[in-house]
Amino acid sequence: MNIHIIGGGNLGTALAIGIANFTKGNKITVTRRNINHIRHLEPLGIKLSTDNKAGIEDSELIILSIKPYQVNGVLDEISAFCKGKIVASAVTGLSLEELHHKMNGGCSIIRIMPNIAAQFGESATCLAYATADDKSGDKVSNLFNQVGSAVRIEEKLMDAATVLGACGTAYALRYIRASMQAGIEIGFDAATALTIASQTAKGAAKMALEENVHPEQLIDRVTTPQGCTIVGLNEMEHQGFSSALIRGIKTSLEKIK
């Protein structure tokens, strides 16, 4: 596909890099007011422009990776060029109904919520779209399955998907940071502690994805009677580890709503 990404911020550039590196045959354009900040995309064969309309007529998929306050201005610019195309919006809080209304019909509308790990082919992407757009939704889903995993959800869960899948990247990194700090405290240098903490988190995540069982079943494999793992887990729970994480996720969702 010819893919036109409007918005060259952190998410837009991550998507562009991921699509360029992990898919074949797609042509990508990224627009941003100051393209000097994204010159590093050019060696990947990605076209850059300051004009949201540049080349848009030749695109099949238009990805909106912009802030909510930018929506009206951007859509006023591009709506006349979007007939017969797929518009995939990563704009938080912008509903399918609102998008259809703003675009005056004539195009397929998909809501997406990827995360910046798309750059490394590891995004957890949620998609929502109407039954009438199933064919277009399948195309977008296939694309995002190549830069991670893609799952279709009900639109009412898109705000929750933002928190669990996008904000969740920061939560996971905060765990890795804390684990790294603990590693330094128990004797490792910073670089070694970071490597061990990061790879351990990656390995645990791969186990959960590959085996598709409840995490407690995997925890049981490394938790022996009177061992060091169980006392560490119990101390974390005494200090509110799980409840703090759950409360953080719910607080983020309350902020969106």
NORDAZI-V171024 format. One record per residue. RES is the residue in one small letter. OMEGA is omega in whole degrees, -180 to 180 (999 if undefined). BURIAL is b if it has 24 or more other ideal C-beta (glycine too) atoms within 12 Angstrom, else e. D_CENTER is the distance of its C-alpha to the mean C-alpha in whole Angstrom. Layout:
res: <RES | RES>
omega: <OMEGA | OMEGA>
burial: <BURIAL | BURIAL>
d_center: <D_CENTER | D_CENTER>
//
This chain:
res: <m | n | i | h | i | i | g | g | g | n | l | g | t | a | l | a | i | g | i | a | n | f | t | k | g | n | k | i | t | v | t | r | r | n | i | n | h | i | r | h | l | e | p | l | g | i | k | l | s | t | d | n | k | a | g | i | e | d | s | e | l | i | i | l | s | i | k | p | y | q | v | n | g | v | l | d | e | i | s | a | f | c | k | g | k | i | v | a | s | a | v | t | g | l | s | l | e | e | l | h | h | k | m | n | g | g | c | s | i | i | r | i | m | p | n | i | a | a | q | f | g | e | s | a | t | c | l | a | y | a | t | a | d | d | k | s | g | d | k | v | s | n | l | f | n | q | v | g | s | a | v | r | i | e | e | k | l | m | d | a | a | t | v | l | g | a | c | g | t | a | y | a | l | r | y | i | r | a | s | m | q | a | g | i | e | i | g | f | d | a | a | t | a | l | t | i | a | s | q | t | a | k | g | a | a | k | m | a | l | e | e | n | v | h | p | e | q | l | i | d | r | v | t | t | p | q | g | c | t | i | v | g | l | n | e | m | e | h | q | g | f | s | s | a | l | i | r | g | i | k | t | s | l | e | k | i | k>
omega: <165 | -173 | -177 | -179 | 178 | -177 | -178 | 175 | -177 | -178 | -179 | 179 | 177 | 178 | -179 | -180 | -180 | -180 | 179 | -174 | -171 | 175 | -179 | 171 | -180 | 175 | -170 | 170 | 177 | 178 | 177 | -178 | 178 | -175 | 177 | 179 | -176 | 178 | -179 | 178 | -174 | 179 | 178 | -180 | -179 | 178 | 179 | 179 | 173 | -176 | -179 | -177 | -174 | 179 | -174 | -180 | -180 | -176 | 175 | -179 | 177 | -180 | 177 | 178 | -174 | 178 | -179 | -178 | -180 | -170 | -175 | -180 | -179 | -178 | 174 | 180 | -166 | -171 | -179 | -177 | -170 | -180 | 177 | -179 | 175 | 176 | 180 | -175 | 173 | -178 | -179 | 173 | -179 | -172 | 175 | -179 | 179 | -180 | 178 | -180 | -178 | -178 | 178 | 177 | 176 | 178 | 177 | -178 | 179 | 170 | 179 | 171 | 175 | 171 | -171 | 175 | 173 | 180 | -178 | 179 | -174 | 179 | 167 | -173 | 174 | 180 | 175 | 179 | -178 | 180 | -180 | -178 | -177 | -177 | 179 | 178 | 178 | 178 | -179 | 178 | 179 | 178 | -176 | 172 | 178 | 176 | -179 | 177 | -179 | -179 | 177 | -179 | 173 | -176 | -179 | -180 | -176 | 176 | 178 | 177 | 178 | -178 | -174 | -174 | -178 | 174 | -178 | 176 | 179 | 180 | 180 | 179 | 177 | 174 | -179 | 178 | 180 | 178 | 177 | -180 | 177 | 179 | 177 | -178 | -179 | 168 | -179 | 169 | -172 | -177 | 180 | 179 | 179 | 179 | -179 | -179 | -178 | -180 | 179 | 177 | 178 | 179 | 179 | 179 | 179 | 176 | -179 | -179 | -175 | -175 | 175 | 177 | 179 | -179 | -179 | 178 | 177 | 177 | -179 | -177 | -179 | -179 | -178 | 180 | 179 | -178 | -178 | -179 | -175 | 180 | 177 | 178 | -179 | 178 | 177 | 180 | 176 | -179 | 174 | -176 | -176 | -177 | 179 | 179 | 179 | 180 | 178 | 179 | -180 | 178 | 177 | 179 | 177 | 180 | 178 | -176 | 999>
burial: <b | e | b | b | b | b | b | b | b | b | b | b | b | b | b | b | b | b | b | b | b | b | b | e | e | b | b | b | b | b | b | b | e | e | e | e | e | b | e | e | b | e | e | b | e | b | b | b | b | e | e | b | b | e | b | b | e | e | b | b | b | b | b | b | b | b | e | e | e | b | b | e | e | b | b | e | b | b | b | e | b | b | e | e | b | b | b | b | b | b | b | b | b | b | e | b | e | e | b | b | e | b | b | e | e | e | b | b | b | b | b | b | b | b | b | b | b | b | b | e | b | b | b | b | b | b | b | b | b | e | e | e | b | e | e | b | b | e | b | b | b | e | b | b | b | b | b | b | b | b | b | b | b | e | b | e | e | b | b | b | b | b | b | b | b | b | b | b | b | e | b | b | e | e | b | b | e | e | b | b | e | e | b | e | e | e | e | e | e | e | e | e | b | e | e | e | b | e | e | e | b | e | e | e | b | e | e | e | e | e | e | e | e | e | e | e | e | e | e | e | e | e | e | e | e | e | e | e | e | e | e | e | e | e | e | e | e | e | e | e | e | e | e | e | b | e | e | b | b | e | e | b | b | e | e | e | e>
d_center: <20 | 21 | 17 | 17 | 15 | 16 | 15 | 15 | 13 | 11 | 8 | 10 | 12 | 9 | 9 | 12 | 13 | 11 | 13 | 16 | 16 | 15 | 17 | 20 | 22 | 19 | 21 | 18 | 19 | 17 | 19 | 19 | 23 | 23 | 22 | 24 | 21 | 19 | 22 | 21 | 19 | 22 | 23 | 21 | 22 | 20 | 22 | 22 | 23 | 24 | 25 | 22 | 25 | 26 | 25 | 24 | 26 | 26 | 22 | 21 | 18 | 17 | 13 | 13 | 11 | 14 | 15 | 17 | 20 | 20 | 19 | 23 | 24 | 22 | 22 | 26 | 26 | 24 | 25 | 28 | 27 | 24 | 27 | 26 | 22 | 19 | 17 | 13 | 12 | 9 | 12 | 12 | 15 | 16 | 18 | 19 | 22 | 22 | 20 | 23 | 25 | 24 | 24 | 28 | 27 | 27 | 23 | 21 | 18 | 15 | 12 | 9 | 6 | 2 | 1 | 5 | 6 | 6 | 10 | 11 | 10 | 9 | 5 | 6 | 5 | 8 | 11 | 14 | 17 | 21 | 23 | 25 | 21 | 21 | 22 | 19 | 17 | 18 | 17 | 14 | 13 | 15 | 13 | 10 | 12 | 13 | 10 | 9 | 10 | 10 | 12 | 14 | 14 | 17 | 16 | 18 | 15 | 12 | 13 | 13 | 9 | 8 | 10 | 10 | 6 | 5 | 9 | 9 | 8 | 11 | 13 | 13 | 14 | 17 | 18 | 19 | 20 | 23 | 23 | 24 | 26 | 28 | 29 | 30 | 32 | 34 | 35 | 32 | 31 | 28 | 27 | 28 | 26 | 23 | 23 | 24 | 22 | 19 | 20 | 21 | 18 | 17 | 20 | 20 | 16 | 17 | 21 | 19 | 17 | 20 | 23 | 21 | 23 | 23 | 22 | 26 | 27 | 26 | 27 | 30 | 30 | 30 | 32 | 36 | 39 | 40 | 37 | 35 | 32 | 33 | 35 | 31 | 29 | 32 | 32 | 28 | 29 | 32 | 30 | 27 | 25 | 23 | 24 | 23 | 19 | 20 | 21 | 18 | 16 | 18 | 19 | 16 | 16 | 20 | 19 | 16 | 19>
//
